[in-house]
Amino acid sequence: MTRRTRTRILIDILEALSKHPGQPATRLATATNMAYDRLAAILEKLEERGIVEKTRDGNRAGYALTDRGKQLLRELKRLEKILRDFGIETI
């Protein structure tokens, strides 16, 4: 089994939020196959940079992509394709 690149991990997180906005961190950890504490640290950094934002639906807190996050997702997917095309995505 190959390890995911940092780019792939970010894409997985952003895609999960794109498909299901408002997901709580626990559900997002399951969807992205990540340990909760590792995901929480990444979400905190993404929130600081304006890529994700906290949401609230009644008593349930979650996360959603900002416009900047949607743009980042598009660019990361483009970058991943370029790296794959050159055969260096796992270096």
VMD Tcl script that builds the backbone (N, CA, C; Angstrom):
set m [mol new atoms 273]
animate dup $m
set s [atomselect $m all]
$s set {name element resname resid chain x y z} {
  {N N MET 1 A 0.838 -1.174 0.000}
  {CA C MET 1 A 0.000 0.000 0.000}
  {C C MET 1 A 0.891 1.248 0.000}
  {N N THR 2 A 0.624 2.161 -0.910}
  {CA C THR 2 A 1.433 3.361 -0.983}
  {C C THR 2 A 0.894 4.427 -0.045}
  {N N ARG 3 A 1.791 5.256 0.412}
  {CA C ARG 3 A 1.401 6.357 1.293}
  {C C ARG 3 A 0.851 7.505 0.466}
  {N N ARG 4 A -0.077 8.223 1.034}
  {CA C ARG 4 A -0.616 9.406 0.356}
  {C C ARG 4 A 0.362 10.559 0.483}
  {N N THR 5 A 0.458 11.325 -0.583}
  {CA C THR 5 A 1.271 12.529 -0.533}
  {C C THR 5 A 0.525 13.593 0.258}
  {N N ARG 6 A 1.225 14.621 0.666}
  {CA C ARG 6 A 0.571 15.737 1.368}
  {C C ARG 6 A -0.463 16.389 0.463}
  {N N THR 7 A -0.128 16.485 -0.814}
  {CA C THR 7 A -1.077 17.055 -1.776}
  {C C THR 7 A -2.340 16.223 -1.816}
  {N N ARG 8 A -2.209 14.899 -1.871}
  {CA C ARG 8 A -3.377 14.014 -1.928}
  {C C ARG 8 A -4.202 14.118 -0.647}
  {N N ILE 9 A -3.540 14.248 0.498}
  {CA C ILE 9 A -4.267 14.382 1.764}
  {C C ILE 9 A -5.101 15.664 1.751}
  {N N LEU 10 A -4.503 16.760 1.325}
  {CA C LEU 10 A -5.253 18.021 1.248}
  {C C LEU 10 A -6.415 17.906 0.276}
  {N N ILE 11 A -6.164 17.289 -0.880}
  {CA C ILE 11 A -7.244 17.104 -1.851}
  {C C ILE 11 A -8.365 16.277 -1.242}
  {N N ASP 12 A -8.022 15.198 -0.547}
  {CA C ASP 12 A -9.045 14.348 0.072}
  {C C ASP 12 A -9.896 15.134 1.068}
  {N N ILE 13 A -9.250 15.961 1.885}
  {CA C ILE 13 A -9.992 16.770 2.867}
  {C C ILE 13 A -10.897 17.777 2.159}
  {N N LEU 14 A -10.336 18.501 1.211}
  {CA C LEU 14 A -11.107 19.540 0.518}
  {C C LEU 14 A -12.225 18.941 -0.325}
  {N N GLU 15 A -11.982 17.790 -0.954}
  {CA C GLU 15 A -13.038 17.135 -1.732}
  {C C GLU 15 A -14.186 16.680 -0.833}
  {N N ALA 16 A -13.832 16.116 0.317}
  {CA C ALA 16 A -14.870 15.666 1.252}
  {C C ALA 16 A -15.736 16.839 1.694}
  {N N LEU 17 A -15.118 17.984 1.956}
  {CA C LEU 17 A -15.885 19.164 2.354}
  {C C LEU 17 A -16.664 19.749 1.189}
  {N N SER 18 A -16.134 19.610 -0.005}
  {CA C SER 18 A -16.832 20.103 -1.188}
  {C C SER 18 A -18.107 19.295 -1.440}
  {N N LYS 19 A -18.005 17.992 -1.265}
  {CA C LYS 19 A -19.153 17.106 -1.507}
  {C C LYS 19 A -20.185 17.175 -0.389}
  {N N HIS 20 A -19.713 17.369 0.842}
  {CA C HIS 20 A -20.611 17.370 2.008}
  {C C HIS 20 A -20.245 18.512 2.940}
  {N N PRO 21 A -20.610 19.761 2.588}
  {CA C PRO 21 A -20.291 20.892 3.450}
  {C C PRO 21 A -20.946 20.745 4.822}
  {N N GLY 22 A -20.257 21.269 5.820}
  {CA C GLY 22 A -20.807 21.246 7.165}
  {C C GLY 22 A -20.498 19.983 7.941}
  {N N GLN 23 A -19.642 19.130 7.405}
  {CA C GLN 23 A -19.295 17.894 8.108}
  {C C GLN 23 A -18.557 18.197 9.402}
  {N N PRO 24 A -18.888 17.491 10.465}
  {CA C PRO 24 A -18.099 17.635 11.691}
  {C C PRO 24 A -16.748 16.957 11.489}
  {N N ALA 25 A -15.774 17.357 12.280}
  {CA C ALA 25 A -14.417 16.830 12.141}
  {C C ALA 25 A -14.364 15.313 12.309}
  {N N THR 26 A -15.185 14.760 13.196}
  {CA C THR 26 A -15.162 13.307 13.400}
  {C C THR 26 A -15.598 12.560 12.145}
  {N N ARG 27 A -16.630 13.028 11.501}
  {CA C ARG 27 A -17.095 12.393 10.267}
  {C C ARG 27 A -16.080 12.604 9.142}
  {N N LEU 28 A -15.479 13.780 9.110}
  {CA C LEU 28 A -14.473 14.089 8.104}
  {C C LEU 28 A -13.240 13.189 8.284}
  {N N ALA 29 A -12.870 12.914 9.537}
  {CA C ALA 29 A -11.738 12.022 9.806}
  {C C ALA 29 A -12.013 10.632 9.235}
  {N N THR 30 A -13.216 10.152 9.402}
  {CA C THR 30 A -13.593 8.849 8.862}
  {C C THR 30 A -13.591 8.875 7.335}
  {N N ALA 31 A -14.167 9.915 6.759}
  {CA C ALA 31 A -14.269 10.023 5.299}
  {C C ALA 31 A -12.899 10.114 4.634}
  {N N THR 32 A -11.933 10.700 5.320}
  {CA C THR 32 A -10.602 10.883 4.736}
  {C C THR 32 A -9.597 9.851 5.244}
  {N N ASN 33 A -10.060 8.930 6.090}
  {CA C ASN 33 A -9.215 7.872 6.645}
  {C C ASN 33 A -7.995 8.457 7.366}
  {N N MET 34 A -8.286 9.385 8.253}
  {CA C MET 34 A -7.219 10.043 9.014}
  {C C MET 34 A -7.511 9.966 10.500}
  {N N ALA 35 A -6.461 10.017 11.288}
  {CA C ALA 35 A -6.623 10.107 12.735}
  {C C ALA 35 A -7.208 11.486 13.055}
  {N N TYR 36 A -8.143 11.512 14.005}
  {CA C TYR 36 A -8.825 12.754 14.347}
  {C C TYR 36 A -7.848 13.860 14.731}
  {N N ASP 37 A -6.856 13.559 15.574}
  {CA C ASP 37 A -5.943 14.608 16.041}
  {C C ASP 37 A -5.112 15.192 14.900}
  {N N ARG 38 A -4.712 14.358 13.961}
  {CA C ARG 38 A -3.954 14.853 12.802}
  {C C ARG 38 A -4.840 15.741 11.926}
  {N N LEU 39 A -6.062 15.281 11.687}
  {CA C LEU 39 A -6.997 16.064 10.889}
  {C C LEU 39 A -7.311 17.388 11.564}
  {N N ALA 40 A -7.535 17.373 12.864}
  {CA C ALA 40 A -7.869 18.598 13.599}
  {C C ALA 40 A -6.763 19.641 13.451}
  {N N ALA 41 A -5.503 19.193 13.492}
  {CA C ALA 41 A -4.377 20.130 13.331}
  {C C ALA 41 A -4.372 20.734 11.923}
  {N N ILE 42 A -4.665 19.922 10.927}
  {CA C ILE 42 A -4.709 20.415 9.542}
  {C C ILE 42 A -5.872 21.387 9.367}
  {N N LEU 43 A -7.035 21.042 9.912}
  {CA C LEU 43 A -8.204 21.925 9.807}
  {C C LEU 43 A -7.936 23.272 10.463}
  {N N GLU 44 A -7.247 23.252 11.579}
  {CA C GLU 44 A -6.924 24.509 12.272}
  {C C GLU 44 A -6.066 25.401 11.368}
  {N N LYS 45 A -5.061 24.807 10.736}
  {CA C LYS 45 A -4.198 25.580 9.834}
  {C C LYS 45 A -4.974 26.078 8.616}
  {N N LEU 46 A -5.843 25.227 8.072}
  {CA C LEU 46 A -6.643 25.639 6.912}
  {C C LEU 46 A -7.602 26.762 7.281}
  {N N GLU 47 A -8.133 26.704 8.488}
  {CA C GLU 47 A -9.034 27.769 8.944}
  {C C GLU 47 A -8.266 29.085 9.125}
  {N N GLU 48 A -7.074 29.019 9.697}
  {CA C GLU 48 A -6.248 30.218 9.877}
  {C C GLU 48 A -5.948 30.894 8.543}
  {N N ARG 49 A -5.841 30.093 7.491}
  {CA C ARG 49 A -5.494 30.622 6.172}
  {C C ARG 49 A -6.720 30.960 5.316}
  {N N GLY 50 A -7.912 30.816 5.901}
  {CA C GLY 50 A -9.131 31.187 5.190}
  {C C GLY 50 A -9.554 30.196 4.120}
  {N N ILE 51 A -9.142 28.942 4.256}
  {CA C ILE 51 A -9.469 27.921 3.262}
  {C C ILE 51 A -10.726 27.155 3.662}
  {N N VAL 52 A -10.904 26.955 4.954}
  {CA C VAL 52 A -12.143 26.371 5.484}
  {C C VAL 52 A -12.679 27.299 6.564}
  {N N GLU 53 A -13.945 27.121 6.861}
  {CA C GLU 53 A -14.558 27.900 7.936}
  {C C GLU 53 A -15.449 26.992 8.761}
  {N N LYS 54 A -15.573 27.332 10.027}
  {CA C LYS 54 A -16.469 26.581 10.903}
  {C C LYS 54 A -17.901 26.945 10.568}
  {N N THR 55 A -18.767 25.961 10.641}
  {CA C THR 55 A -20.190 26.174 10.398}
  {C C THR 55 A -20.972 25.652 11.601}
  {N N ARG 56 A -22.207 26.050 11.686}
  {CA C ARG 56 A -23.068 25.558 12.752}
  {C C ARG 56 A -24.455 25.330 12.172}
  {N N ASP 57 A -24.965 24.112 12.393}
  {CA C ASP 57 A -26.308 23.751 11.973}
  {C C ASP 57 A -27.043 23.275 13.223}
  {N N GLY 58 A -27.748 24.193 13.858}
  {CA C GLY 58 A -28.369 23.861 15.145}
  {C C GLY 58 A -27.285 23.677 16.182}
  {N N ASN 59 A -27.251 22.512 16.800}
  {CA C ASN 59 A -26.223 22.210 17.803}
  {C C ASN 59 A -24.981 21.570 17.202}
  {N N ARG 60 A -25.033 21.284 15.900}
  {CA C ARG 60 A -23.936 20.554 15.257}
  {C C ARG 60 A -22.944 21.503 14.593}
  {N N ALA 61 A -21.685 21.423 14.994}
  {CA C ALA 61 A -20.625 22.226 14.392}
  {C C ALA 61 A -19.948 21.407 13.302}
  {N N GLY 62 A -19.461 22.094 12.288}
  {CA C GLY 62 A -18.773 21.412 11.201}
  {C C GLY 62 A -17.852 22.369 10.476}
  {N N TYR 63 A -17.429 21.949 9.289}
  {CA C TYR 63 A -16.524 22.741 8.469}
  {C C TYR 63 A -17.050 22.785 7.043}
  {N N ALA 64 A -16.717 23.874 6.360}
  {CA C ALA 64 A -17.076 24.026 4.954}
  {C C ALA 64 A -15.955 24.768 4.243}
  {N N LEU 65 A -15.888 24.594 2.940}
  {CA C LEU 65 A -14.901 25.308 2.140}
  {C C LEU 65 A -15.318 26.756 1.950}
  {N N THR 66 A -14.344 27.629 1.953}
  {CA C THR 66 A -14.580 29.014 1.567}
  {C C THR 66 A -14.350 29.090 0.053}
  {N N ASP 67 A -14.590 30.249 -0.537}
  {CA C ASP 67 A -14.290 30.414 -1.966}
  {C C ASP 67 A -12.809 30.175 -2.223}
  {N N ARG 68 A -11.992 30.639 -1.312}
  {CA C ARG 68 A -10.541 30.425 -1.424}
  {C C ARG 68 A -10.216 28.927 -1.367}
  {N N GLY 69 A -10.934 28.185 -0.545}
  {CA C GLY 69 A -10.754 26.739 -0.454}
  {C C GLY 69 A -11.150 26.031 -1.736}
  {N N LYS 70 A -12.228 26.486 -2.353}
  {CA C LYS 70 A -12.648 25.902 -3.642}
  {C C LYS 70 A -11.599 26.151 -4.711}
  {N N GLN 71 A -11.024 27.340 -4.705}
  {CA C GLN 71 A -9.970 27.668 -5.662}
  {C C GLN 71 A -8.737 26.786 -5.405}
  {N N LEU 72 A -8.371 26.619 -4.138}
  {CA C LEU 72 A -7.226 25.781 -3.792}
  {C C LEU 72 A -7.451 24.348 -4.258}
  {N N LEU 73 A -8.650 23.821 -4.070}
  {CA C LEU 73 A -8.952 22.460 -4.505}
  {C C LEU 73 A -8.740 22.316 -6.012}
  {N N ARG 74 A -9.240 23.263 -6.783}
  {CA C ARG 74 A -9.043 23.211 -8.249}
  {C C ARG 74 A -7.556 23.213 -8.598}
  {N N GLU 75 A -6.798 24.083 -7.949}
  {CA C GLU 75 A -5.373 24.200 -8.258}
  {C C GLU 75 A -4.584 22.962 -7.815}
  {N N LEU 76 A -4.924 22.400 -6.669}
  {CA C LEU 76 A -4.238 21.189 -6.210}
  {C C LEU 76 A -4.502 20.016 -7.141}
  {N N LYS 77 A -5.733 19.899 -7.622}
  {CA C LYS 77 A -6.053 18.826 -8.563}
  {C C LYS 77 A -5.264 19.002 -9.860}
  {N N ARG 78 A -5.144 20.241 -10.282}
  {CA C ARG 78 A -4.373 20.531 -11.497}
  {C C ARG 78 A -2.901 20.182 -11.265}
  {N N LEU 79 A -2.355 20.574 -10.130}
  {CA C LEU 79 A -0.973 20.271 -9.804}
  {C C LEU 79 A -0.749 18.762 -9.720}
  {N N GLU 80 A -1.657 18.064 -9.078}
  {CA C GLU 80 A -1.523 16.612 -8.949}
  {C C GLU 80 A -1.485 15.946 -10.326}
  {N N LYS 81 A -2.313 16.409 -11.241}
  {CA C LYS 81 A -2.326 15.854 -12.595}
  {C C LYS 81 A -0.995 16.115 -13.304}
  {N N ILE 82 A -0.468 17.321 -13.153}
  {CA C ILE 82 A 0.824 17.652 -13.771}
  {C C ILE 82 A 1.916 16.743 -13.213}
  {N N LEU 83 A 1.964 16.593 -11.897}
  {CA C LEU 83 A 2.970 15.737 -11.279}
  {C C LEU 83 A 2.826 14.287 -11.734}
  {N N ARG 84 A 1.601 13.818 -11.824}
  {CA C ARG 84 A 1.344 12.449 -12.279}
  {C C ARG 84 A 1.782 12.276 -13.729}
  {N N ASP 85 A 1.470 13.257 -14.564}
  {CA C ASP 85 A 1.850 13.200 -15.988}
  {C C ASP 85 A 3.361 13.129 -16.166}
  {N N PHE 86 A 4.103 13.755 -15.253}
  {CA C PHE 86 A 5.565 13.715 -15.319}
  {C C PHE 86 A 6.152 12.554 -14.522}
  {N N GLY 87 A 5.292 11.805 -13.868}
  {CA C GLY 87 A 5.735 10.633 -13.127}
  {C C GLY 87 A 6.480 10.934 -11.851}
  {N N ILE 88 A 6.216 12.090 -11.244}
  {CA C ILE 88 A 6.956 12.466 -10.028}
  {C C ILE 88 A 6.039 12.738 -8.834}
  {N N GLU 89 A 4.801 12.277 -8.881}
  {CA C GLU 89 A 3.883 12.599 -7.790}
  {C C GLU 89 A 4.257 11.925 -6.482}
  {N N THR 90 A 5.056 10.892 -6.514}
  {CA C THR 90 A 5.396 10.175 -5.280}
  {C C THR 90 A 6.838 10.409 -4.830}
  {N N ILE 91 A 7.528 11.310 -5.461}
  {CA C ILE 91 A 8.928 11.576 -5.087}
  {C C ILE 91 A 8.966 12.386 -3.804}
}
mol reanalyze $m
mol bondsrecalc $m
mol representation Tube
mol addrep $m
